[in-house]
Amino acid sequence: MIRNRNAIRLLCLFCILVHPAINANLEARTIIGQRNDSVSHPLIRHQLGFDIRPGYIVSTHSFLQGDNAQQKKIDQSLSFHFKYAFRFSKESNLGRLFPHTYQGIGISYHTFFSPAELGNPVSVYAFQGSRIAQLSPRLSFDYEWNFGASFGWKKYDELSNPQNVLIGSKINAYINLGFLLNWQVHKYWKLAAGVDLTHFSNGNTHYPNGGLNVIGGRIGIVRTLGVDEGPGPITSGRLFIKPHVSYDLVIYGATRKRGLIGDDVSSMIPGSFGVAGINFAPMYNFNNYFRAGLSADAQYDESANLKEYRVGEYYSGDLKFHRPPFREQFSVGLSLRAELVMPVFSINVGVGRNLIYSGDDTKGFYQVLALKTYVTRHLFLHVGYQLSKFKDPNNLMLGLGYRFHDKR
């Protein structure tokens, strides 16, 4: 139990660390910009925003379909978001590299109209958005992602909340991706409206981990503080990187829960298990926004391949296991990686297959989704999640990374 709590606290810590990481990156890049810019302009543009996001809860379990204390469907959600963001000026180096990108921190209140069984959580998150296409001088098509932690859930409890088999912890990760139309109605004001997808889960650090998925819409307003630079396309003064190869080294760790199915009986293994890994990825930087390459991935999973080493039967109330050999809990794979590069953050996705392994649990394909937050030019925080065989939740990947030969 203590290890579970520590894992959840670690997840929250990494999410909360996003804010000082932004500040550290901002200060470093501002100094660089001040040295290089020949024209005296404010290097940072600030903005405040407010969103209302109604949504439809995807029905993934009988609990949401009416098998709950209310005896009715739980299929609606509503959230309110207050956000602070900053953009780099078009006269700064980062502004010339990424002229339409903004990033910041937000706080939101969520209701699923079932406070007794799900609660009304509050989320604290980092977010970033940018332009996909300019549709007219005052209208653009943009994207925005949110990533953070949500607090205040009513979790599963055998006695007080036995039907809620979706939420197993009071603190869960909050992940959101939205696509929106952004209309510049005034030089200081923007209206935004669009659709988004939201996922809540605990990253397999506690049981149950069914998670909650929401498809919804959003409408919001943004107020720019200070002089706005206008909505139109930017062509002059742009900076472009030279294509080159950089190298990312990531070391990570986490804990996870594990369940077993055998003899037609499903059982949870008591306690939590440690996970540790290392990735080394040569990445080719194609342009300002995109890099891709191969990653060599090694991971040790303390819970892997326990099935064949159990003591007793699955229906036993106290499952015990002998420790498997190291070779059955260690694997090495190769993955294809692609990365969306932005100031402060990068989003990395990968699909790989283990090449050195022993046992069914480490056999086959794995998938990775990770957020990198730059603390300095080369050092970054790494918050990721790994799936197994395209469907099974595997483990969190919380760690640090360092980038070599970065010519950005």
C-alpha positions as CSV (number, residue, x, y, z in Angstrom):
1,M,0.0,0.0,0.0
2,I,2.8,2.4,0.9
3,R,4.5,1.7,-2.5
4,N,1.2,2.4,-4.3
5,R,0.9,5.7,-2.5
6,N,4.5,6.6,-3.3
7,A,3.9,5.8,-7.0
8,I,0.8,8.0,-7.2
9,R,2.6,10.8,-5.4
10,L,5.5,10.5,-7.8
11,L,3.1,10.9,-10.7
12,C,1.6,14.0,-9.2
13,L,5.1,15.3,-8.4
14,F,6.2,15.1,-12.0
15,C,3.0,16.8,-13.2
16,I,3.4,19.6,-10.7
17,L,7.1,19.9,-11.6
18,V,6.0,21.1,-15.1
19,H,5.4,24.6,-13.8
20,P,9.0,25.2,-12.5
21,A,10.3,23.4,-15.5
22,I,8.6,26.0,-17.7
23,N,10.0,28.8,-15.6
24,A,13.6,27.4,-15.8
25,N,13.3,26.9,-19.5
26,L,11.8,30.3,-20.0
27,E,14.5,32.1,-18.1
28,A,17.3,30.3,-20.0
29,R,15.7,30.9,-23.4
30,T,14.9,34.5,-22.6
31,I,18.5,35.2,-21.8
32,I,19.5,33.7,-25.1
33,G,16.9,35.7,-26.9
34,Q,18.0,38.9,-25.3
35,R,21.5,38.3,-26.5
36,N,20.6,37.5,-30.0
37,D,17.7,39.8,-30.8
38,S,18.7,43.1,-32.3
39,V,15.3,44.8,-31.8
40,S,14.0,45.7,-28.4
41,H,10.6,44.0,-27.9
42,P,8.9,42.1,-25.1
43,L,10.0,38.5,-25.5
44,I,7.0,37.0,-23.8
45,R,3.2,37.5,-24.6
46,H,0.8,36.5,-21.8
47,Q,-2.8,35.4,-22.1
48,L,-5.7,34.3,-19.9
49,G,-8.4,31.9,-21.0
50,F,-11.6,30.3,-19.8
51,D,-13.3,27.2,-21.3
52,I,-16.6,25.4,-20.8
53,R,-16.5,21.7,-21.9
54,P,-19.6,19.6,-22.0
55,G,-19.0,15.9,-22.9
56,Y,-20.4,12.4,-23.4
57,I,-18.9,9.6,-21.3
58,V,-18.1,6.6,-23.4
59,S,-19.9,3.6,-22.1
60,T,-17.2,1.0,-21.4
61,H,-18.7,-0.9,-18.5
62,S,-22.1,-1.9,-17.0
63,F,-21.4,0.6,-14.1
64,L,-21.8,3.4,-16.6
65,Q,-24.8,1.8,-18.2
66,G,-26.9,1.7,-15.0
67,D,-25.3,-0.9,-12.7
68,N,-24.7,1.7,-10.1
69,A,-26.2,3.1,-6.9
70,Q,-28.4,5.6,-8.9
71,Q,-29.6,2.8,-11.2
72,K,-29.3,5.1,-14.2
73,K,-26.8,5.8,-17.0
74,I,-23.8,7.9,-16.3
75,D,-23.1,9.4,-19.7
76,Q,-22.7,13.2,-19.2
77,S,-19.9,15.4,-18.0
78,L,-19.2,19.1,-17.7
79,S,-15.9,20.9,-16.9
80,F,-14.8,24.5,-16.3
81,H,-11.2,25.5,-17.1
82,F,-9.2,28.6,-16.2
83,K,-5.8,28.8,-18.0
84,Y,-2.7,31.0,-18.1
85,A,-0.5,30.8,-21.2
86,F,2.5,32.6,-22.7
87,R,3.8,32.9,-26.2
88,F,7.2,33.8,-27.4
89,S,7.3,37.1,-29.2
90,K,7.8,37.0,-33.0
91,E,11.0,39.0,-32.5
92,S,12.5,36.3,-30.2
93,N,14.4,33.3,-31.5
94,L,11.9,30.8,-30.2
95,G,9.1,33.0,-31.5
96,R,10.7,32.9,-35.0
97,L,11.1,29.1,-34.7
98,F,7.5,28.5,-33.4
99,P,5.5,31.6,-34.2
100,H,2.0,30.2,-33.4
101,T,2.7,28.1,-30.3
102,Y,1.5,28.9,-26.8
103,Q,1.9,26.9,-23.5
104,G,1.0,27.3,-19.9
105,I,-0.8,25.8,-16.9
106,G,-4.5,25.3,-16.2
107,I,-6.9,24.3,-13.4
108,S,-10.3,22.7,-14.0
109,Y,-13.4,21.4,-12.2
110,H,-15.2,18.3,-13.5
111,T,-18.6,16.9,-12.7
112,F,-20.0,13.6,-14.0
113,F,-23.3,14.1,-12.2
114,S,-22.6,11.2,-9.9
115,P,-20.7,12.8,-7.0
116,A,-21.4,10.0,-4.5
117,E,-19.7,7.3,-6.7
118,L,-17.3,9.2,-8.9
119,G,-16.7,12.5,-7.1
120,N,-16.2,16.0,-8.6
121,P,-12.4,16.0,-9.3
122,V,-10.2,19.1,-9.8
123,S,-7.4,18.8,-12.4
124,V,-4.1,20.8,-12.5
125,Y,-2.3,20.5,-15.8
126,A,0.2,21.8,-18.3
127,F,-1.1,22.5,-21.8
128,Q,0.2,23.5,-25.2
129,G,-1.4,24.5,-28.5
130,S,-0.5,25.6,-32.0
131,R,-1.8,26.3,-35.4
132,I,-2.6,23.5,-37.9
133,A,-3.9,25.7,-40.7
134,Q,-4.7,29.4,-41.4
135,L,-8.3,29.4,-42.8
136,S,-8.7,33.2,-43.2
137,P,-7.0,36.3,-41.9
138,R,-8.8,36.0,-38.6
139,L,-9.7,32.3,-38.4
140,S,-7.3,29.4,-37.8
141,F,-7.6,25.7,-37.2
142,D,-5.6,24.8,-34.1
143,Y,-4.9,21.9,-31.7
144,E,-4.3,21.8,-28.0
145,W,-3.3,19.1,-25.5
146,N,-3.6,19.0,-21.7
147,F,-1.7,16.7,-19.4
148,G,-1.7,16.7,-15.6
149,A,-3.3,15.1,-12.5
150,S,-6.9,15.1,-11.2
151,F,-7.6,15.1,-7.5
152,G,-10.7,14.3,-5.4
153,W,-12.1,11.1,-7.0
154,K,-14.4,8.7,-5.2
155,K,-12.5,5.5,-5.7
156,Y,-13.6,1.9,-5.6
157,D,-14.2,0.4,-2.1
158,E,-15.5,-3.0,-1.4
159,L,-17.9,-1.7,1.3
160,S,-18.7,1.9,0.5
161,N,-18.4,2.1,-3.3
162,P,-18.4,-1.5,-4.6
163,Q,-19.9,-0.9,-8.0
164,N,-17.4,1.7,-9.2
165,V,-14.9,-0.7,-10.9
166,L,-13.5,2.1,-13.1
167,I,-11.6,4.3,-10.7
168,G,-9.2,2.7,-8.2
169,S,-7.4,5.8,-6.8
170,K,-8.2,9.2,-5.5
171,I,-5.6,10.8,-7.8
172,N,-5.6,10.0,-11.5
173,A,-3.8,11.2,-14.6
174,Y,-5.7,13.7,-16.8
175,I,-5.0,13.6,-20.6
176,N,-6.9,15.7,-23.2
177,L,-6.5,16.4,-26.9
178,G,-8.6,19.0,-28.6
179,F,-9.1,20.5,-32.1
180,L,-10.6,23.9,-32.4
181,L,-11.4,26.9,-34.5
182,N,-9.8,30.1,-33.2
183,W,-11.4,33.4,-34.2
184,Q,-9.7,36.7,-33.6
185,V,-12.6,39.0,-32.8
186,H,-10.5,41.8,-31.5
187,K,-6.8,42.5,-31.2
188,Y,-7.0,41.5,-27.5
189,W,-9.7,38.9,-27.7
190,K,-10.2,35.4,-29.3
191,L,-13.1,33.0,-29.3
192,A,-12.4,29.3,-29.6
193,A,-14.7,26.3,-30.2
194,G,-14.1,22.7,-31.1
195,V,-14.1,19.1,-30.0
196,D,-11.9,17.1,-27.7
197,L,-11.1,13.7,-26.2
198,T,-10.3,13.1,-22.5
199,H,-9.0,10.2,-20.6
200,F,-8.6,9.6,-16.8
201,S,-6.7,6.7,-15.4
202,N,-4.1,5.9,-12.7
203,G,-1.5,4.4,-15.1
204,N,-1.9,0.9,-13.7
205,T,-0.5,1.9,-10.3
206,H,-3.6,0.8,-8.5
207,Y,-6.6,-1.5,-9.0
208,P,-9.1,-1.2,-10.6
209,N,-7.8,0.8,-13.6
210,G,-10.7,0.8,-16.0
211,G,-10.4,4.5,-16.5
212,L,-13.0,7.0,-17.8
213,N,-13.2,8.3,-21.4
214,V,-15.0,11.4,-22.5
215,I,-15.9,12.8,-26.0
216,G,-17.0,16.4,-25.9
217,G,-17.0,19.9,-27.2
218,R,-15.6,23.1,-25.9
219,I,-16.1,26.8,-26.2
220,G,-13.8,29.4,-24.7
221,I,-12.5,32.9,-24.7
222,V,-8.9,34.1,-24.5
223,R,-7.7,37.6,-23.5
224,T,-4.2,38.7,-24.6
225,L,-2.4,40.9,-22.1
226,G,-0.4,43.7,-23.7
227,V,0.0,44.3,-27.4
228,D,-1.2,41.5,-29.7
229,E,0.7,40.7,-32.8
230,G,-2.2,40.0,-35.1
231,P,-3.6,36.7,-36.4
232,G,-2.2,36.6,-39.9
233,P,0.4,34.4,-41.4
234,I,4.1,34.9,-40.6
235,T,6.6,34.8,-43.4
236,S,9.4,37.2,-42.7
237,G,12.0,36.7,-40.0
238,R,11.3,32.9,-39.7
239,L,14.1,30.7,-38.4
240,F,14.6,27.1,-39.6
241,I,16.9,24.5,-38.2
242,K,19.4,22.5,-40.2
243,P,18.6,18.8,-40.4
244,H,20.8,16.8,-38.1
245,V,21.0,13.7,-35.9
246,S,20.6,14.1,-32.1
247,Y,20.7,11.4,-29.4
248,D,18.3,10.9,-26.5
249,L,19.2,8.9,-23.4
250,V,16.3,8.3,-20.9
251,I,16.4,6.5,-17.6
252,Y,13.0,5.8,-15.9
253,G,11.2,3.9,-13.2
254,A,7.8,3.3,-11.7
255,T,5.6,0.8,-9.8
256,R,2.7,-1.2,-11.2
257,K,-0.1,-3.6,-10.1
258,R,-0.5,-7.0,-11.6
259,G,-3.4,-9.4,-12.2
260,L,-3.4,-13.0,-13.3
261,I,-5.9,-15.2,-15.1
262,G,-5.6,-18.9,-14.7
263,D,-7.8,-22.0,-14.1
264,D,-10.7,-19.7,-15.2
265,V,-10.1,-17.5,-12.2
266,S,-9.1,-13.9,-12.2
267,S,-6.9,-12.8,-9.3
268,M,-5.0,-9.6,-8.2
269,I,-1.5,-10.2,-6.9
270,P,-1.1,-8.4,-3.6
271,G,1.3,-5.4,-3.4
272,S,3.1,-3.5,-6.2
273,F,6.0,-4.3,-8.4
274,G,9.0,-2.2,-9.5
275,V,9.7,-1.3,-13.1
276,A,13.0,0.3,-14.4
277,G,14.3,0.9,-17.9
278,I,16.6,2.8,-20.2
279,N,16.1,4.0,-23.7
280,F,18.7,5.3,-26.2
281,A,17.4,6.9,-29.4
282,P,19.3,8.4,-32.3
283,M,16.7,10.8,-33.8
284,Y,16.9,12.6,-37.2
285,N,15.7,16.2,-36.9
286,F,13.8,16.9,-40.2
287,N,12.6,20.4,-39.4
288,N,11.6,22.8,-36.6
289,Y,8.6,20.5,-35.6
290,F,9.5,16.9,-36.3
291,R,12.2,14.3,-35.4
292,A,12.1,10.5,-35.8
293,G,14.4,7.6,-35.4
294,L,15.0,4.2,-33.7
295,S,15.2,3.5,-30.0
296,A,17.0,0.7,-28.2
297,D,14.8,-0.1,-25.1
298,A,15.7,-2.2,-22.1
299,Q,13.3,-2.8,-19.3
300,Y,13.2,-4.8,-16.0
301,D,9.7,-5.6,-14.8
302,E,9.5,-7.3,-11.3
303,S,6.0,-8.6,-12.1
304,A,6.8,-10.3,-15.5
305,N,6.2,-14.0,-16.0
306,L,5.1,-14.7,-12.4
307,K,2.4,-17.1,-13.6
308,E,4.6,-20.1,-13.8
309,Y,6.1,-19.5,-10.3
310,R,3.0,-19.3,-8.1
311,V,2.6,-21.1,-4.9
312,G,-0.9,-22.6,-4.4
313,E,-4.0,-22.1,-6.5
314,Y,-5.5,-19.0,-8.1
315,Y,-8.6,-19.1,-5.9
316,S,-6.3,-18.9,-2.8
317,G,-6.9,-15.7,-0.8
318,D,-3.1,-15.2,-0.3
319,L,-1.3,-15.6,-3.6
320,K,2.4,-16.2,-3.3
321,F,5.2,-16.6,-5.9
322,H,8.8,-17.7,-6.2
323,R,10.9,-15.0,-7.8
324,P,11.4,-15.8,-11.5
325,P,15.0,-15.7,-12.9
326,F,16.3,-12.3,-14.0
327,R,16.3,-13.3,-17.7
328,E,12.4,-13.8,-17.5
329,Q,11.9,-10.3,-16.2
330,F,14.3,-8.4,-18.4
331,S,13.7,-7.6,-22.0
332,V,15.4,-5.6,-24.8
333,G,13.5,-4.3,-27.8
334,L,13.8,-1.9,-30.7
335,S,11.1,0.7,-31.5
336,L,10.3,3.2,-34.2
337,R,9.9,6.7,-32.6
338,A,8.4,9.9,-33.9
339,E,8.3,13.2,-32.0
340,L,6.4,16.5,-32.3
341,V,8.9,19.2,-31.2
342,M,7.7,22.4,-29.6
343,P,9.2,25.0,-27.2
344,V,9.2,23.6,-23.6
345,F,7.6,20.3,-24.5
346,S,7.9,17.5,-27.0
347,I,5.5,14.6,-27.5
348,N,7.0,11.2,-28.3
349,V,5.2,8.1,-29.7
350,G,6.7,4.7,-30.5
351,V,5.9,1.2,-31.6
352,G,8.4,-1.5,-30.9
353,R,9.0,-5.2,-30.4
354,N,11.1,-7.1,-27.9
355,L,14.0,-8.9,-29.5
356,I,15.7,-10.3,-26.4
357,Y,13.2,-11.8,-23.9
358,S,12.1,-15.0,-22.2
359,G,8.4,-15.8,-21.4
360,D,5.0,-14.8,-22.7
361,D,4.7,-11.5,-20.7
362,T,7.7,-9.9,-22.5
363,K,7.0,-11.4,-25.9
364,G,5.6,-9.3,-28.8
365,F,4.9,-5.6,-29.5
366,Y,4.8,-2.7,-27.1
367,Q,3.8,1.0,-27.6
368,V,5.0,4.1,-25.9
369,L,3.5,7.6,-25.4
370,A,5.6,10.1,-23.6
371,L,5.8,13.9,-22.8
372,K,9.2,15.5,-22.5
373,T,9.5,18.7,-20.5
374,Y,12.8,20.6,-21.0
375,V,14.5,21.8,-17.8
376,T,17.5,23.1,-19.7
377,R,18.5,22.9,-23.4
378,H,19.6,19.3,-23.1
379,L,18.0,18.0,-19.9
380,F,14.3,17.0,-19.8
381,L,11.7,15.3,-17.6
382,H,10.2,12.2,-19.1
383,V,6.6,11.2,-18.2
384,G,5.5,8.2,-20.3
385,Y,3.2,5.2,-20.5
386,Q,3.7,1.8,-22.1
387,L,1.1,-0.5,-23.5
388,S,1.7,-4.2,-24.4
389,K,0.4,-5.9,-27.5
390,F,-1.6,-2.8,-28.6
391,K,-4.2,-3.4,-25.9
392,D,-2.9,-4.2,-22.4
393,P,-1.9,-1.5,-19.9
394,N,1.7,-2.0,-18.9
395,N,3.5,0.6,-16.8
396,L,4.4,4.2,-16.3
397,M,7.8,5.6,-17.4
398,L,8.8,8.4,-15.0
399,G,12.4,9.6,-15.4
400,L,15.0,11.9,-16.7
401,G,16.5,12.3,-20.2
402,Y,19.5,14.0,-21.8
403,R,19.9,15.0,-25.4
404,F,23.3,14.9,-27.0
405,H,24.4,16.7,-30.2
406,D,21.4,19.1,-30.2
407,K,21.9,21.8,-32.8
408,R,18.6,23.6,-32.4
